[in-house]
Amino acid sequence: MELKIDGMTCGHCSAAVKKALESVDGVQEARVDLEAGHAVVTGSPDLSALVAAVEDEGYRASAAGA
């Protein structure tokens, strides 16, 4: 599942987003690309739980292409 992430400006931001995504039930792995502003999550997580986890860290997230 690919997410568009807005608001990341540095390595700390991408690390915080990665940690937040990996804390969601069903996530096997999360890869965050700071420059592209997106994350790829493997596993079977709920999209709304992923978005909520990212937004709790202060960033905006949505399904890529949405």
PQR file of N, CA, C, O and H, with PARSE charges and radii, in Angstrom:
ATOM      1  N   MET A   1       0.860  -1.168   0.000 -0.4000 1.5000
ATOM      2  CA  MET A   1       0.000   0.000   0.000 -0.0000 2.0000
ATOM      3  C   MET A   1       0.907   1.232   0.000  0.5500 1.7000
ATOM      4  O   MET A   1       1.864   1.307   0.772 -0.5500 1.4000
ATOM      5  N   GLU A   2       0.605   2.179  -0.856 -0.4000 1.5000
ATOM      6  CA  GLU A   2       1.414   3.393  -0.941 -0.0000 2.0000
ATOM      7  C   GLU A   2       0.623   4.580  -0.412  0.5500 1.7000
ATOM      8  O   GLU A   2      -0.558   4.753  -0.714 -0.5500 1.4000
ATOM      9  H   GLU A   2      -0.171   2.118  -1.483  0.4000 1.0000
ATOM     10  N   LEU A   3       1.308   5.395   0.389 -0.4000 1.5000
ATOM     11  CA  LEU A   3       0.702   6.585   0.976 -0.0000 2.0000
ATOM     12  C   LEU A   3       1.451   7.825   0.540  0.5500 1.7000
ATOM     13  O   LEU A   3       2.673   7.801   0.391 -0.5500 1.4000
ATOM     14  H   LEU A   3       2.267   5.254   0.635  0.4000 1.0000
ATOM     15  N   LYS A   4       0.728   8.899   0.337 -0.4000 1.5000
ATOM     16  CA  LYS A   4       1.326  10.214   0.120 -0.0000 2.0000
ATOM     17  C   LYS A   4       1.432  10.856   1.502  0.5500 1.7000
ATOM     18  O   LYS A   4       0.459  10.900   2.255 -0.5500 1.4000
ATOM     19  H   LYS A   4      -0.264   8.918   0.458  0.4000 1.0000
ATOM     20  N   ILE A   5       2.629  11.352   1.823 -0.4000 1.5000
ATOM     21  CA  ILE A   5       2.869  11.975   3.125 -0.0000 2.0000
ATOM     22  C   ILE A   5       3.268  13.427   2.891  0.5500 1.7000
ATOM     23  O   ILE A   5       4.227  13.701   2.170 -0.5500 1.4000
ATOM     24  H   ILE A   5       3.419  11.316   1.211  0.4000 1.0000
ATOM     25  N   ASP A   6       2.538  14.352   3.495 -0.4000 1.5000
ATOM     26  CA  ASP A   6       2.854  15.776   3.387 -0.0000 2.0000
ATOM     27  C   ASP A   6       3.386  16.285   4.719  0.5500 1.7000
ATOM     28  O   ASP A   6       2.942  15.858   5.785 -0.5500 1.4000
ATOM     29  H   ASP A   6       1.758  14.129   4.081  0.4000 1.0000
ATOM     30  N   GLY A   7       4.351  17.212   4.640 -0.4000 1.5000
ATOM     31  CA  GLY A   7       4.852  17.869   5.837 -0.0000 2.0000
ATOM     32  C   GLY A   7       6.213  17.395   6.302  0.5500 1.7000
ATOM     33  O   GLY A   7       6.764  17.958   7.248 -0.5500 1.4000
ATOM     34  H   GLY A   7       4.711  17.559   3.774  0.4000 1.0000
ATOM     35  N   MET A   8       6.777  16.369   5.660 -0.4000 1.5000
ATOM     36  CA  MET A   8       8.110  15.903   6.052 -0.0000 2.0000
ATOM     37  C   MET A   8       9.160  16.832   5.458  0.5500 1.7000
ATOM     38  O   MET A   8       9.113  17.161   4.273 -0.5500 1.4000
ATOM     39  H   MET A   8       6.329  15.912   4.891  0.4000 1.0000
ATOM     40  N   THR A   9      10.112  17.255   6.295 -0.4000 1.5000
ATOM     41  CA  THR A   9      11.149  18.168   5.818 -0.0000 2.0000
ATOM     42  C   THR A   9      12.567  17.685   6.096  0.5500 1.7000
ATOM     43  O   THR A   9      13.523  18.278   5.595 -0.5500 1.4000
ATOM     44  H   THR A   9      10.151  16.988   7.258  0.4000 1.0000
ATOM     45  N   CYS A  10      12.728  16.619   6.887 -0.4000 1.5000
ATOM     46  CA  CYS A  10      14.082  16.186   7.260 -0.0000 2.0000
ATOM     47  C   CYS A  10      14.090  14.697   7.596  0.5500 1.7000
ATOM     48  O   CYS A  10      13.052  14.036   7.594 -0.5500 1.4000
ATOM     49  H   CYS A  10      11.952  16.137   7.294  0.4000 1.0000
ATOM     50  N   GLY A  11      15.274  14.191   7.883 -0.4000 1.5000
ATOM     51  CA  GLY A  11      15.421  12.789   8.237 -0.0000 2.0000
ATOM     52  C   GLY A  11      14.660  12.414   9.496  0.5500 1.7000
ATOM     53  O   GLY A  11      14.134  11.306   9.603 -0.5500 1.4000
ATOM     54  H   GLY A  11      16.117  14.728   7.885  0.4000 1.0000
ATOM     55  N   HIS A  12      14.599  13.334  10.447 -0.4000 1.5000
ATOM     56  CA  HIS A  12      13.842  13.063  11.678 -0.0000 2.0000
ATOM     57  C   HIS A  12      12.367  12.860  11.342  0.5500 1.7000
ATOM     58  O   HIS A  12      11.711  11.983  11.906 -0.5500 1.4000
ATOM     59  H   HIS A  12      15.026  14.234  10.360  0.4000 1.0000
ATOM     60  N   CYS A  13      11.854  13.667  10.430 -0.4000 1.5000
ATOM     61  CA  CYS A  13      10.448  13.542  10.016 -0.0000 2.0000
ATOM     62  C   CYS A  13      10.185  12.157   9.433  0.5500 1.7000
ATOM     63  O   CYS A  13       9.225  11.490   9.818 -0.5500 1.4000
ATOM     64  H   CYS A  13      12.386  14.379   9.973  0.4000 1.0000
ATOM     65  N   SER A  14      11.031  11.732   8.516 -0.4000 1.5000
ATOM     66  CA  SER A  14      10.798  10.436   7.875 -0.0000 2.0000
ATOM     67  C   SER A  14      10.945   9.295   8.878  0.5500 1.7000
ATOM     68  O   SER A  14      10.230   8.297   8.785 -0.5500 1.4000
ATOM     69  H   SER A  14      11.811  12.274   8.204  0.4000 1.0000
ATOM     70  N   ALA A  15      11.869   9.430   9.839 -0.4000 1.5000
ATOM     71  CA  ALA A  15      12.026   8.405  10.873 -0.0000 2.0000
ATOM     72  C   ALA A  15      10.784   8.334  11.759  0.5500 1.7000
ATOM     73  O   ALA A  15      10.353   7.245  12.140 -0.5500 1.4000
ATOM     74  H   ALA A  15      12.450  10.241   9.914  0.4000 1.0000
ATOM     75  N   ALA A  16      10.209   9.493  12.088 -0.4000 1.5000
ATOM     76  CA  ALA A  16       9.000   9.530  12.921 -0.0000 2.0000
ATOM     77  C   ALA A  16       7.825   8.890  12.187  0.5500 1.7000
ATOM     78  O   ALA A  16       7.036   8.162  12.790 -0.5500 1.4000
ATOM     79  H   ALA A  16      10.559  10.377  11.779  0.4000 1.0000
ATOM     80  N   VAL A  17       7.709   9.160  10.893 -0.4000 1.5000
ATOM     81  CA  VAL A  17       6.627   8.576  10.097 -0.0000 2.0000
ATOM     82  C   VAL A  17       6.807   7.061  10.000  0.5500 1.7000
ATOM     83  O   VAL A  17       5.844   6.310  10.155 -0.5500 1.4000
ATOM     84  H   VAL A  17       8.350   9.751  10.404  0.4000 1.0000
ATOM     85  N   LYS A  18       8.029   6.615   9.747 -0.4000 1.5000
ATOM     86  CA  LYS A  18       8.314   5.174   9.661 -0.0000 2.0000
ATOM     87  C   LYS A  18       7.938   4.477  10.968  0.5500 1.7000
ATOM     88  O   LYS A  18       7.282   3.436  10.955 -0.5500 1.4000
ATOM     89  H   LYS A  18       8.812   7.225   9.621  0.4000 1.0000
ATOM     90  N   LYS A  19       8.353   5.051  12.086 -0.4000 1.5000
ATOM     91  CA  LYS A  19       8.047   4.459  13.395 -0.0000 2.0000
ATOM     92  C   LYS A  19       6.536   4.415  13.627  0.5500 1.7000
ATOM     93  O   LYS A  19       6.011   3.417  14.121 -0.5500 1.4000
ATOM     94  H   LYS A  19       8.887   5.896  12.096  0.4000 1.0000
ATOM     95  N   ALA A  20       5.847   5.489  13.273 -0.4000 1.5000
ATOM     96  CA  ALA A  20       4.391   5.540  13.448 -0.0000 2.0000
ATOM     97  C   ALA A  20       3.707   4.471  12.602  0.5500 1.7000
ATOM     98  O   ALA A  20       2.812   3.773  13.080 -0.5500 1.4000
ATOM     99  H   ALA A  20       6.274   6.299  12.873  0.4000 1.0000
ATOM    100  N   LEU A  21       4.127   4.343  11.347 -0.4000 1.5000
ATOM    101  CA  LEU A  21       3.518   3.347  10.465 -0.0000 2.0000
ATOM    102  C   LEU A  21       3.773   1.932  10.976  0.5500 1.7000
ATOM    103  O   LEU A  21       2.877   1.088  10.955 -0.5500 1.4000
ATOM    104  H   LEU A  21       4.854   4.909  10.959  0.4000 1.0000
ATOM    105  N   GLU A  22       4.999   1.677  11.435 -0.4000 1.5000
ATOM    106  CA  GLU A  22       5.342   0.337  11.898 -0.0000 2.0000
ATOM    107  C   GLU A  22       4.640  -0.027  13.206  0.5500 1.7000
ATOM    108  O   GLU A  22       4.607  -1.198  13.583 -0.5500 1.4000
ATOM    109  H   GLU A  22       5.726   2.363  11.452  0.4000 1.0000
ATOM    110  N   SER A  23       4.083   0.959  13.898 -0.4000 1.5000
ATOM    111  CA  SER A  23       3.360   0.683  15.145 -0.0000 2.0000
ATOM    112  C   SER A  23       1.924   0.214  14.892  0.5500 1.7000
ATOM    113  O   SER A  23       1.251  -0.247  15.814 -0.5500 1.4000
ATOM    114  H   SER A  23       4.110   1.911  13.592  0.4000 1.0000
ATOM    115  N   VAL A  24       1.458   0.331  13.656 -0.4000 1.5000
ATOM    116  CA  VAL A  24       0.078  -0.036  13.314 -0.0000 2.0000
ATOM    117  C   VAL A  24      -0.024  -1.556  13.146  0.5500 1.7000
ATOM    118  O   VAL A  24       0.812  -2.178  12.490 -0.5500 1.4000
ATOM    119  H   VAL A  24       2.005   0.707  12.907  0.4000 1.0000
ATOM    120  N   ASP A  25      -1.061  -2.138  13.750 -0.4000 1.5000
ATOM    121  CA  ASP A  25      -1.303  -3.578  13.613 -0.0000 2.0000
ATOM    122  C   ASP A  25      -1.419  -3.954  12.142  0.5500 1.7000
ATOM    123  O   ASP A  25      -2.079  -3.270  11.359 -0.5500 1.4000
ATOM    124  H   ASP A  25      -1.740  -1.633  14.283  0.4000 1.0000
ATOM    125  N   GLY A  26      -0.764  -5.055  11.783 -0.4000 1.5000
ATOM    126  CA  GLY A  26      -0.836  -5.560  10.420 -0.0000 2.0000
ATOM    127  C   GLY A  26       0.305  -5.106   9.528  0.5500 1.7000
ATOM    128  O   GLY A  26       0.461  -5.623   8.422 -0.5500 1.4000
ATOM    129  H   GLY A  26      -0.228  -5.610  12.419  0.4000 1.0000
ATOM    130  N   VAL A  27       1.113  -4.143   9.986 -0.4000 1.5000
ATOM    131  CA  VAL A  27       2.236  -3.661   9.175 -0.0000 2.0000
ATOM    132  C   VAL A  27       3.424  -4.599   9.361  0.5500 1.7000
ATOM    133  O   VAL A  27       3.855  -4.858  10.484 -0.5500 1.4000
ATOM    134  H   VAL A  27       0.986  -3.723  10.884  0.4000 1.0000
ATOM    135  N   GLN A  28       3.945  -5.102   8.251 -0.4000 1.5000
ATOM    136  CA  GLN A  28       5.148  -5.930   8.287 -0.0000 2.0000
ATOM    137  C   GLN A  28       6.386  -5.059   8.111  0.5500 1.7000
ATOM    138  O   GLN A  28       7.406  -5.279   8.764 -0.5500 1.4000
ATOM    139  H   GLN A  28       3.596  -4.891   7.338  0.4000 1.0000
ATOM    140  N   GLU A  29       6.294  -4.070   7.225 -0.4000 1.5000
ATOM    141  CA  GLU A  29       7.426  -3.188   6.950 -0.0000 2.0000
ATOM    142  C   GLU A  29       6.901  -1.871   6.403  0.5500 1.7000
ATOM    143  O   GLU A  29       5.890  -1.827   5.702 -0.5500 1.4000
ATOM    144  H   GLU A  29       5.465  -3.891   6.694  0.4000 1.0000
ATOM    145  N   ALA A  30       7.610  -0.800   6.737 -0.4000 1.5000
ATOM    146  CA  ALA A  30       7.280   0.514   6.181 -0.0000 2.0000
ATOM    147  C   ALA A  30       8.563   1.135   5.644  0.5500 1.7000
ATOM    148  O   ALA A  30       9.582   1.168   6.334 -0.5500 1.4000
ATOM    149  H   ALA A  30       8.432  -0.836   7.306  0.4000 1.0000
ATOM    150  N   ARG A  31       8.508   1.621   4.421 -0.4000 1.5000
ATOM    151  CA  ARG A  31       9.629   2.342   3.814 -0.0000 2.0000
ATOM    152  C   ARG A  31       9.147   3.742   3.487  0.5500 1.7000
ATOM    153  O   ARG A  31       8.110   3.925   2.850 -0.5500 1.4000
ATOM    154  H   ARG A  31       7.680   1.594   3.860  0.4000 1.0000
ATOM    155  N   VAL A  32       9.917   4.734   3.935 -0.4000 1.5000
ATOM    156  CA  VAL A  32       9.531   6.131   3.749 -0.0000 2.0000
ATOM    157  C   VAL A  32      10.559   6.808   2.858  0.5500 1.7000
ATOM    158  O   VAL A  32      11.762   6.701   3.096 -0.5500 1.4000
ATOM    159  H   VAL A  32      10.760   4.586   4.453  0.4000 1.0000
ATOM    160  N   ASP A  33      10.085   7.502   1.834 -0.4000 1.5000
ATOM    161  CA  ASP A  33      10.948   8.254   0.920 -0.0000 2.0000
ATOM    162  C   ASP A  33      10.701   9.737   1.164  0.5500 1.7000
ATOM    163  O   ASP A  33       9.688  10.289   0.735 -0.5500 1.4000
ATOM    164  H   ASP A  33       9.108   7.588   1.640  0.4000 1.0000
ATOM    165  N   LEU A  34      11.636  10.369   1.855 -0.4000 1.5000
ATOM    166  CA  LEU A  34      11.506  11.779   2.222 -0.0000 2.0000
ATOM    167  C   LEU A  34      11.375  12.662   0.988  0.5500 1.7000
ATOM    168  O   LEU A  34      10.475  13.499   0.915 -0.5500 1.4000
ATOM    169  H   LEU A  34      12.459   9.921   2.204  0.4000 1.0000
ATOM    170  N   GLU A  35      12.269  12.479   0.014 -0.4000 1.5000
ATOM    171  CA  GLU A  35      12.281  13.346  -1.168 -0.0000 2.0000
ATOM    172  C   GLU A  35      11.013  13.209  -2.000  0.5500 1.7000
ATOM    173  O   GLU A  35      10.500  14.201  -2.519 -0.5500 1.4000
ATOM    174  H   GLU A  35      13.000  11.799   0.073  0.4000 1.0000
ATOM    175  N   ALA A  36      10.507  11.992  -2.128 -0.4000 1.5000
ATOM    176  CA  ALA A  36       9.297  11.769  -2.927 -0.0000 2.0000
ATOM    177  C   ALA A  36       8.030  12.076  -2.138  0.5500 1.7000
ATOM    178  O   ALA A  36       6.962  12.258  -2.723 -0.5500 1.4000
ATOM    179  H   ALA A  36      10.924  11.187  -1.707  0.4000 1.0000
ATOM    180  N   GLY A  37       8.143  12.134  -0.810 -0.4000 1.5000
ATOM    181  CA  GLY A  37       6.972  12.419   0.017 -0.0000 2.0000
ATOM    182  C   GLY A  37       5.965  11.286   0.040  0.5500 1.7000
ATOM    183  O   GLY A  37       4.754  11.509   0.044 -0.5500 1.4000
ATOM    184  H   GLY A  37       9.010  11.986  -0.334  0.4000 1.0000
ATOM    185  N   HIS A  38       6.492  10.050   0.055 -0.4000 1.5000
ATOM    186  CA  HIS A  38       5.565   8.922   0.124 -0.0000 2.0000
ATOM    187  C   HIS A  38       6.142   7.797   0.976  0.5500 1.7000
ATOM    188  O   HIS A  38       7.329   7.781   1.302 -0.5500 1.4000
ATOM    189  H   HIS A  38       7.475   9.869   0.052  0.4000 1.0000
ATOM    190  N   ALA A  39       5.277   6.870   1.322 -0.4000 1.5000
ATOM    191  CA  ALA A  39       5.668   5.692   2.086 -0.0000 2.0000
ATOM    192  C   ALA A  39       5.020   4.473   1.449  0.5500 1.7000
ATOM    193  O   ALA A  39       3.915   4.544   0.912 -0.5500 1.4000
ATOM    194  H   ALA A  39       4.313   6.883   1.058  0.4000 1.0000
ATOM    195  N   VAL A  40       5.730   3.359   1.519 -0.4000 1.5000
ATOM    196  CA  VAL A  40       5.198   2.089   1.046 -0.0000 2.0000
ATOM    197  C   VAL A  40       5.131   1.158   2.249  0.5500 1.7000
ATOM    198  O   VAL A  40       6.124   0.945   2.944 -0.5500 1.4000
ATOM    199  H   VAL A  40       6.628   3.302   1.955  0.4000 1.0000
ATOM    200  N   VAL A  41       3.953   0.613   2.481 -0.4000 1.5000
ATOM    201  CA  VAL A  41       3.718  -0.256   3.629 -0.0000 2.0000
ATOM    202  C   VAL A  41       3.356  -1.643   3.126  0.5500 1.7000
ATOM    203  O   VAL A  41       2.501  -1.792   2.252 -0.5500 1.4000
ATOM    204  H   VAL A  41       3.145   0.786   1.917  0.4000 1.0000
ATOM    205  N   THR A  42       4.014  -2.664   3.684 -0.4000 1.5000
ATOM    206  CA  THR A  42       3.656  -4.039   3.354 -0.0000 2.0000
ATOM    207  C   THR A  42       2.951  -4.669   4.548  0.5500 1.7000
ATOM    208  O   THR A  42       3.199  -4.307   5.698 -0.5500 1.4000
ATOM    209  H   THR A  42       4.708  -2.543   4.393  0.4000 1.0000
ATOM    210  N   GLY A  43       2.084  -5.601   4.257 -0.4000 1.5000
ATOM    211  CA  GLY A  43       1.282  -6.248   5.284 -0.0000 2.0000
ATOM    212  C   GLY A  43      -0.183  -6.062   4.958  0.5500 1.7000
ATOM    213  O   GLY A  43      -0.557  -5.845   3.806 -0.5500 1.4000
ATOM    214  H   GLY A  43       1.882  -5.895   3.322  0.4000 1.0000
ATOM    215  N   SER A  44      -1.012  -6.149   5.992 -0.4000 1.5000
ATOM    216  CA  SER A  44      -2.454  -6.001   5.772 -0.0000 2.0000
ATOM    217  C   SER A  44      -3.070  -5.025   6.775  0.5500 1.7000
ATOM    218  O   SER A  44      -4.035  -5.364   7.460 -0.5500 1.4000
ATOM    219  H   SER A  44      -0.709  -6.325   6.928  0.4000 1.0000
ATOM    220  N   PRO A  45      -2.512  -3.813   6.863 -0.5600 1.5000
ATOM    221  CA  PRO A  45      -3.059  -2.832   7.805  0.2800 2.0000
ATOM    222  C   PRO A  45      -4.309  -2.148   7.255  0.5500 1.7000
ATOM    223  O   PRO A  45      -4.598  -2.205   6.060 -0.5500 1.4000
ATOM    224  N   ASP A  46      -5.031  -1.510   8.149 -0.4000 1.5000
ATOM    225  CA  ASP A  46      -6.202  -0.715   7.795 -0.0000 2.0000
ATOM    226  C   ASP A  46      -5.731   0.682   7.383  0.5500 1.7000
ATOM    227  O   ASP A  46      -4.968   1.315   8.114 -0.5500 1.4000
ATOM    228  H   ASP A  46      -4.797  -1.463   9.120  0.4000 1.0000
ATOM    229  N   LEU A  47      -6.173   1.164   6.230 -0.4000 1.5000
ATOM    230  CA  LEU A  47      -5.752   2.474   5.734 -0.0000 2.0000
ATOM    231  C   LEU A  47      -6.038   3.579   6.739  0.5500 1.7000
ATOM    232  O   LEU A  47      -5.187   4.439   6.966 -0.5500 1.4000
ATOM    233  H   LEU A  47      -6.792   0.650   5.637  0.4000 1.0000
ATOM    234  N   SER A  48      -7.210   3.571   7.341 -0.4000 1.5000
ATOM    235  CA  SER A  48      -7.551   4.640   8.284 -0.0000 2.0000
ATOM    236  C   SER A  48      -6.638   4.623   9.504  0.5500 1.7000
ATOM    237  O   SER A  48      -6.354   5.679  10.069 -0.5500 1.4000
ATOM    238  H   SER A  48      -7.901   2.872   7.157  0.4000 1.0000
ATOM    239  N   ALA A  49      -6.171   3.448   9.922 -0.4000 1.5000
ATOM    240  CA  ALA A  49      -5.242   3.357  11.051 -0.0000 2.0000
ATOM    241  C   ALA A  49      -3.878   3.924  10.669  0.5500 1.7000
ATOM    242  O   ALA A  49      -3.223   4.567  11.489 -0.5500 1.4000
ATOM    243  H   ALA A  49      -6.401   2.590   9.463  0.4000 1.0000
ATOM    244  N   LEU A  50      -3.448   3.692   9.433 -0.4000 1.5000
ATOM    245  CA  LEU A  50      -2.175   4.251   8.960 -0.0000 2.0000
ATOM    246  C   LEU A  50      -2.243   5.772   8.927  0.5500 1.7000
ATOM    247  O   LEU A  50      -1.338   6.453   9.410 -0.5500 1.4000
ATOM    248  H   LEU A  50      -3.981   3.170   8.766  0.4000 1.0000
ATOM    249  N   VAL A  51      -3.317   6.298   8.356 -0.4000 1.5000
ATOM    250  CA  VAL A  51      -3.492   7.749   8.260 -0.0000 2.0000
ATOM    251  C   VAL A  51      -3.517   8.360   9.655  0.5500 1.7000
ATOM    252  O   VAL A  51      -2.877   9.385   9.892 -0.5500 1.4000
ATOM    253  H   VAL A  51      -4.052   5.745   7.963  0.4000 1.0000
ATOM    254  N   ALA A  52      -4.244   7.747  10.579 -0.4000 1.5000
ATOM    255  CA  ALA A  52      -4.339   8.267  11.945 -0.0000 2.0000
ATOM    256  C   ALA A  52      -2.976   8.268  12.628  0.5500 1.7000
ATOM    257  O   ALA A  52      -2.640   9.225  13.326 -0.5500 1.4000
ATOM    258  H   ALA A  52      -4.764   6.914  10.387  0.4000 1.0000
ATOM    259  N   ALA A  53      -2.189   7.214  12.440 -0.4000 1.5000
ATOM    260  CA  ALA A  53      -0.868   7.128  13.065 -0.0000 2.0000
ATOM    261  C   ALA A  53       0.045   8.240  12.559  0.5500 1.7000
ATOM    262  O   ALA A  53       0.766   8.859  13.342 -0.5500 1.4000
ATOM    263  H   ALA A  53      -2.462   6.436  11.873  0.4000 1.0000
ATOM    264  N   VAL A  54       0.015   8.494  11.257 -0.4000 1.5000
ATOM    265  CA  VAL A  54       0.844   9.556  10.672 -0.0000 2.0000
ATOM    266  C   VAL A  54       0.362  10.922  11.151  0.5500 1.7000
ATOM    267  O   VAL A  54       1.173  11.777  11.507 -0.5500 1.4000
ATOM    268  H   VAL A  54      -0.571   7.991  10.621  0.4000 1.0000
ATOM    269  N   GLU A  55      -0.942  11.129  11.161 -0.4000 1.5000
ATOM    270  CA  GLU A  55      -1.484  12.422  11.588 -0.0000 2.0000
ATOM    271  C   GLU A  55      -1.225  12.684  13.065  0.5500 1.7000
ATOM    272  O   GLU A  55      -1.083  13.839  13.467 -0.5500 1.4000
ATOM    273  H   GLU A  55      -1.600  10.434  10.872  0.4000 1.0000
ATOM    274  N   ASP A  56      -1.162  11.631  13.883 -0.4000 1.5000
ATOM    275  CA  ASP A  56      -0.823  11.791  15.300 -0.0000 2.0000
ATOM    276  C   ASP A  56       0.592  12.334  15.480  0.5500 1.7000
ATOM    277  O   ASP A  56       0.903  12.944  16.504 -0.5500 1.4000
ATOM    278  H   ASP A  56      -1.278  10.693  13.556  0.4000 1.0000
ATOM    279  N   GLU A  57       1.453  12.111  14.478 -0.4000 1.5000
ATOM    280  CA  GLU A  57       2.824  12.631  14.516 -0.0000 2.0000
ATOM    281  C   GLU A  57       2.915  14.046  13.940  0.5500 1.7000
ATOM    282  O   GLU A  57       3.986  14.654  13.964 -0.5500 1.4000
ATOM    283  H   GLU A  57       1.201  11.616  13.646  0.4000 1.0000
ATOM    284  N   GLY A  58       1.809  14.572  13.427 -0.4000 1.5000
ATOM    285  CA  GLY A  58       1.790  15.940  12.927 -0.0000 2.0000
ATOM    286  C   GLY A  58       1.957  16.094  11.423  0.5500 1.7000
ATOM    287  O   GLY A  58       2.198  17.198  10.935 -0.5500 1.4000
ATOM    288  H   GLY A  58       0.939  14.078  13.408  0.4000 1.0000
ATOM    289  N   TYR A  59       1.830  14.997  10.685 -0.4000 1.5000
ATOM    290  CA  TYR A  59       1.957  15.030   9.227 -0.0000 2.0000
ATOM    291  C   TYR A  59       0.610  14.680   8.606  0.5500 1.7000
ATOM    292  O   TYR A  59      -0.291  14.200   9.294 -0.5500 1.4000
ATOM    293  H   TYR A  59       1.635  14.100  11.081  0.4000 1.0000
ATOM    294  N   ARG A  60       0.476  14.918   7.311 -0.4000 1.5000
ATOM    295  CA  ARG A  60      -0.748  14.584   6.599 -0.0000 2.0000
ATOM    296  C   ARG A  60      -0.497  13.358   5.716  0.5500 1.7000
ATOM    297  O   ARG A  60       0.542  13.254   5.064 -0.5500 1.4000
ATOM    298  H   ARG A  60       1.208  15.308   6.751  0.4000 1.0000
ATOM    299  N   ALA A  61      -1.448  12.447   5.704 -0.4000 1.5000
ATOM    300  CA  ALA A  61      -1.298  11.229   4.911 -0.0000 2.0000
ATOM    301  C   ALA A  61      -2.591  10.921   4.176  0.5500 1.7000
ATOM    302  O   ALA A  61      -3.687  11.203   4.661 -0.5500 1.4000
ATOM    303  H   ALA A  61      -2.292  12.532   6.234  0.4000 1.0000
ATOM    304  N   SER A  62      -2.439  10.338   3.000 -0.4000 1.5000
ATOM    305  CA  SER A  62      -3.586   9.876   2.223 -0.0000 2.0000
ATOM    306  C   SER A  62      -3.111   8.746   1.323  0.5500 1.7000
ATOM    307  O   SER A  62      -1.913   8.583   1.096 -0.5500 1.4000
ATOM    308  H   SER A  62      -1.548  10.109   2.606  0.4000 1.0000
ATOM    309  N   ALA A  63      -4.051   7.976   0.818 -0.4000 1.5000
ATOM    310  CA  ALA A  63      -3.700   6.923  -0.128 -0.0000 2.0000
ATOM    311  C   ALA A  63      -3.103   7.579  -1.367  0.5500 1.7000
ATOM    312  O   ALA A  63      -3.643   8.565  -1.868 -0.5500 1.4000
ATOM    313  H   ALA A  63      -5.025   8.109   1.003  0.4000 1.0000
ATOM    314  N   ALA A  64      -2.001   7.043  -1.859 -0.4000 1.5000
ATOM    315  CA  ALA A  64      -1.374   7.596  -3.058 -0.0000 2.0000
ATOM    316  C   ALA A  64      -2.358   7.509  -4.213  0.5500 1.7000
ATOM    317  O   ALA A  64      -3.011   6.483  -4.404 -0.5500 1.4000
ATOM    318  H   ALA A  64      -1.562   6.242  -1.452  0.4000 1.0000
ATOM    319  N   GLY A  65      -2.462   8.572  -4.972 -0.4000 1.5000
ATOM    320  CA  GLY A  65      -3.380   8.607  -6.093 -0.0000 2.0000
ATOM    321  C   GLY A  65      -4.775   9.074  -5.724  0.5500 1.7000
ATOM    322  O   GLY A  65      -5.641   9.215  -6.587 -0.5500 1.4000
ATOM    323  H   GLY A  65      -1.932   9.405  -4.817  0.4000 1.0000
ATOM    324  N   ALA A  66      -4.990   9.315  -4.433 -0.4000 1.5000
ATOM    325  CA  ALA A  66      -6.330   9.755  -3.991 -0.0000 2.0000
ATOM    326  C   ALA A  66      -6.470  11.254  -4.111  0.5500 1.7000
ATOM    327  O   ALA A  66      -7.522  11.805  -3.787 -0.5500 1.4000
ATOM    328  H   ALA A  66      -4.286   9.201  -3.732  0.4000 1.0000
TER
END
